[in-house]
Amino acid sequence: GLLTTVPLRPSREKRRVWAVGGETRWDDGAYGAAPVGDGWHRASLRRAPEVYESGPRTRTGDVRPAWTLPLTGGVMSQLKADDDSVYVSQMDGAVLRVRASDGKPLWRRTTGGGYAHSSPLVWDDLVVVGTADGRVHALDRENGRVRWTFRTEGPVYGSAVALSESLVIPSGDGRLYWLDRKTGKERGRQTMPPSETAFVQSPLATDGALVFAGAWDKRTYAFDGNTGEIVWSREGTKGKSFAYSPAIGNPVHADGKVVVPANGNSLWCYRASDGEPLWETVSPRDKFGYSSPRIADGRVYVGCLGDLGEGRCVDLGTGEIVWAAATGSTIYDAGPALTSRWAVFASVSGLLSAADRRTGEIGWRVRLAPGHLLSTPVAIGDRLFAASYANELVAFDLPR
């Protein structure tokens, strides 16, 4: 049905007139009728379950783009960084290394393997990424040349972790593969327990001895890093929720603990060695769901699902909620980026909101160009990097 009409010519009264079917909100306010003042505004139009959005880029506070780099495709993966570079995998299959100081592309490699949902693993002299055609690509970190490729039997949506001399990466064929870092030859594999949803999509995590993965069968798994055997698994999704555990929001490891979000509004903390549940936290408003947690200084930072667009800070030791920050715009897949002062939450509408890590107070917001924001941003010092389906990589210098 008709969602909205926008006249191509101004009316006789020289006003813009929109006939809207469904619900509308302006500037991330509540859905429903609202007057609109002069100036630029951003409209979100909803005819359930779809949401259609349009509007200009807006900024508040002291944040301005340091540079903007046009991309050839949208970004859904998590951005990665080292001391001087940002690494990007795109939905057109391209992988880039970009100089952080000025946005200059240092190299760009077209994999030819369909879209690259997989996030780059930057490991010594390699950049490793999977593609939708089932291949794993190891690129030279300095020049982007292909060092080796490995083919699985399913699309590689998940992201790899590094062990001592091998890397582990999941595939949509229901297996995890152990690959030699120098040659890409298979050193071992582990098949997930049989089910209709036995595959891993999330980035993996490791403590050096165990490899942690979230699967679409509602479970979190720990695999022995040497043998590939399953050491433990735990179901985190409650009730009749659809098959999802940390399949999108990946597990993270710190201080002998594994923290993972689960659809159904749970944030779980397990003992890494044996999977013993240490605590479970439930959000009282927006629910824990897809966002990948980040851990720093004994605290867990994670986004939540809901119209409030809440980001939360949770004590790693106890699971107690320290603060909640309402961004006002729904957060989906993206996890927060952390700087020394800020936890930056990325909303699907393209809004970046920075909460003070101590208090949760929102200090500034900035909006990317129109395009869904599902990618997790990354920071180097006080410089933030973000990319979305706007086909841009943008750098911002954050106030200290």
N, C-alpha and C positions, 0 to 999 in steps of 0.2 A: 504494500500500500504506500500511499504518498507519505513521505516523512516531512518534507519541507519544500517550500518554493522560495526562490530568491529572485526578485525582478532584476532584469539586466539594465533597465533604465530607472532613474529616480522618479518617484511619484510627483504629482503636481505640487505636493506640499514639501518636496525635496527631502523626504525622509526615507530611510530604508524600512521596508515593510516585509516581514517574514510571516508566512502562514505555516504554522508548525503543527504537525500531528504527533502525538506522544508527549513526552516530557522534555523540558529544557532547563538547563541551569547555566548561569553566567559566572565566569571567573572562578570556577570550582566551588561555587556556593551550593546550596541545597537544590534538588530538583523541584521544579514548580515555577509558576509564573513569577516574574520579577521585573521591575522597571530597569531600564538601561540608560545610564547617563551618557554624556558626551565622551568622546575619546575612543581609544581602542579597547575592545573587550573580546573575551574568548568564550565561545558558546559550545556546550556539550548537549547533543540532541539524542534522546533515548526513546526508542520504541522497542521495548523488551523483546529479546534479550540483548539486542545490539545497541552499541553506543557509537554515535558519529560525532566527531569533534573537529572544530576548525578555529583558527584564531592566530594572532601574531605572537612573535616571541616577546616576552616581557621579562624585566629584571627588577630586582629590588636589592637594597643594601649596597655594599661596596663591590659587588662581584661583576666583572666584565670579562668577556672572552679574551684570552691571551692570543689565541689563534684558532682558526677553523679550517679543517681539511675536508674537501669534498671526497666522498667515497663512491665506488661503483656499485655498491649494494648495501642493503640494510644489515644491521647487526643485532643478533639475538643472544650471542654468547657472552661470557664474562670477559671483560678486558683484562689483560695481564700486563705487568710492567716489571722492569728491573731498574737499575740506578739511572739510566739515561734514555730509555726507550719504552714505547708502548706497543703492544702486539695485539693485532685485531684479526679475527676471523669473520668473514662476511657470508651472507646468505647467497651470494653469487659464486661462492667457492674460493674467493681470493683470500690470501693471508698477507698481512702487511706488518712491517716493522717501521715505526715512525719515531723520529727524533723528538724527545719530549720538550726540548727547549724552544723549538720554533715550528714544529709540525711538519718538518720536511720528511717525505717518505724516503727511507733508506733502502728499502726494496719492497717489491710486490710480486707475489707468486700466485699465478692462477693454477689451481689444482686440477680443474676439469672434472671434478668429481661431484657435481651438484652442490647443494648448499652446505656450508660449514657451520652447523649448529654447535659443534664441538668447540670448547674453549682451548686456546693454545696452552701447551705445557712448555715453559722456557726452562731448559735443563742444560747447564753448561754451554756447549757449543751447538745445541739443537733446539729447534722449535717444532713441537709435535702437535698435530691436529688431525681429527678424523673428519670424513665427509660422508655425504648421504649415499654414495655409491658403494659403501662398505670398505673403503680404503683408509689406511692410516699413513700419514705423510710425515716424514722427518726431514725438516729443512735446515740448511746451514744457517746458524744464527747471524753470521756476518754478512752473507750475501743472498740468502734465500734460496740457494740452489738445492735441488732435491738430493738428499743423501741416500734415502731408501724409502720404499713403500711396502706396505703389507696389506693383503686383501683378506677381509673377513667375509662371512656369508650373510651379513645384514648391515643396514645403515649404522654408521658410527655417530650417534648423537652425543654420547658421553665424552668425558675428558679424562686424560691420563694422569697418573702419578708416577713419580720416579722412585725406584729402589736403588740398591747399590750399583748393579751393572745391568739392570733391566728396567723396563717400564711396564705398567699394567694399564690396559685400556678396555672398556666394555664395548660390546657390539649389540645391535638389535637382533642378532641371531641367538641371543640368550646365553652368550658365553663371555667370560673375561679372558683376555690374552696376555701372556707374559712374553715380551719381545726383547731381544738383545739390543742394547742401546747403540752398538756400533754397526751392526749388520741388518737389524730389523727381522732377523730370523726368529721363528717361534721357539720359545724355551719351555712353554707349558700353557695349559688352558684349564679353565674350570667352567663346567656347565651349570647353570642355575637349576635349582629344583624344579621339576616339571609343573607348569601351570600355563594358563592362557596369557598370562602377563609376566612371564619370567624373563624380563630383560631390564637392563640398567641404562638409564638415560642421563643421570646426574654426573657432575664431576665427582671423581673419587677423592678420598682423603687417606692419609697414611700416618702412622707413628713411626715408620721405619721397619717395624716388624709385622704389623697387620695392615691390611688394606680394607677400607670401609666404603660401602656402596649402598645406595638407596635404589630400590627396585619398584617396578609397577605392581608387584604382588603384595604391596602394603608393608614390606619388611625392610629392615636395615640389616645388612650383612657385614661380618668381619671375616676376611679370608687370610689365611697364613701367607705371608709375603714370599716364603720360599717354596712351599708345596702347593699353594693354591687351595688347600682344603678349607672348608667352611668351619671356622672356630665357633661362631655363634651367630644367631639371627634373632631379631625381635620384631613383632608386629606392633606398629605404632598407630595405625588408623583404626578408629573405633566404629562400632555399629555397622551400618550398611553403606557407608560412604564408598564412592567409586574407587577402583584400584589405584591407590596412590599412597606412597609414604614419603620418603625424601627423593622421589624419582625426579623432581624438578629442583626443589630446594635441597642442596647437597649437604651431607654430613660434614662437620668440622671437628678437628681434634685439637685439644690443648690440655696440658696438665693431667694426662692420664684419663681424660674424659672425652666422650664423643657426644656432640650436641646435634640434634636433627629435628626439623619440623615435620609434623604429620598432619595431613588433611583430617579435619574433624576437630581442629582447634587444640592441638597439643604441641608443646615444645618439650622434647625428651632429652634427658642427659643420662647416658649409660657409662658404666665403667668400661674403659677401653679393653682391658685384658679379657673380661669374661661376659660382657654385655649386661651385667647386673644394673637394673634401673636405679639411679641415684635420686632423681627427682623428675617430676612432670609438672609443667606449668600450663595453666589454661588462661587465655586472655578473657577479660570480662566484657570487652566490646568487640572491636575488629578481631577476627580470628587469625591464629597462626595457620599458615598454609604453604605458599609456594616460595616465598623469599628465602634465599640462602643466608644463614647466619654468619656473622663475623665475631671473632673473639679477640679481645685485647684487655690487658690489665685486670683480669679477673671478672670481666663482664662480657655478656653476649648481646650483640646488637642485631635486630632482625625486623623486617617489615611484616605487616599483617594485612589480611584481606578485609575489605569493607570500604564504605563510602567515606569514612573518616580519614582513611589513608594513614593509619597509625604506624609509627615506628616505635619499637619497644627496646628497653634496656633491661636485662635480667642478670642477676647475680649468678656467676658461674658456680659458686660453691653451694648455694642454697636453693636456687631457682626462684627466689623472690623477685618480683617486678620492682625495679628501681624507679623507672619513670616511663611515661608514654607521651609521645609527641604526635599530635594530629596534623598531618600535612594538608588534609582537605581534599586529597586526590588519590584514588585507589592504587595500591601497590600490587603488582602481580609477581612475576618471576624474579625481578631484580633484587639482589641483596644490597646492603649499604656499603659505601666506601668510607674508610676511616682515615682521618688526619689526626694530628696531635690534639686538635680542639674539637673537631666536628665529626658527627656521624651523618653522612649524606644519604638520604633516601630517594630512590628514583621511582616516580609514579608512572603508570602506563600512559598517562596523558602527555608525558614529556616534561613534567615538573620535577626539578631537583630541589629538595628541601634539606637544609642543614640544621641539625639539632645539636646544641652544646652537649658534649659527652658527659659532662658532670651533672647538668641540671635537666636536660631534655628541652630546654627553651629553643624555639625556632629562631635562628639568628638571621637567616637570609634565604631567599628563594630565587631560582632562575629557571626560565623555561627554554627548552630546546625548540628548534623548528618543528612544525607539525609532522608527526610520525610516531607510532607506538614505541614506547620505551620499555623494553623487556630485558635489555642488557645490563649487567652489573657494572657500574663505573669503577674506576680505580684511581688511587692517589699516589703521587710521588712527592713526599714532603707536604707542602701546602698547595700543590697544584693538583687539580682534579681533572680527570679525563672521562668523557661520557660520549656514547654513541647510541643511535637508535635507528628506526626505519626512516628517518629523515635523510639517510645517506650522507651523514656528516660525522666527523670526529671533532669534538670541541674541547679545548683546554681552558680552565678557569683558575685564576689565582685567588685563593681564599683568604679572607682576613684572619689574622691570628688571634 
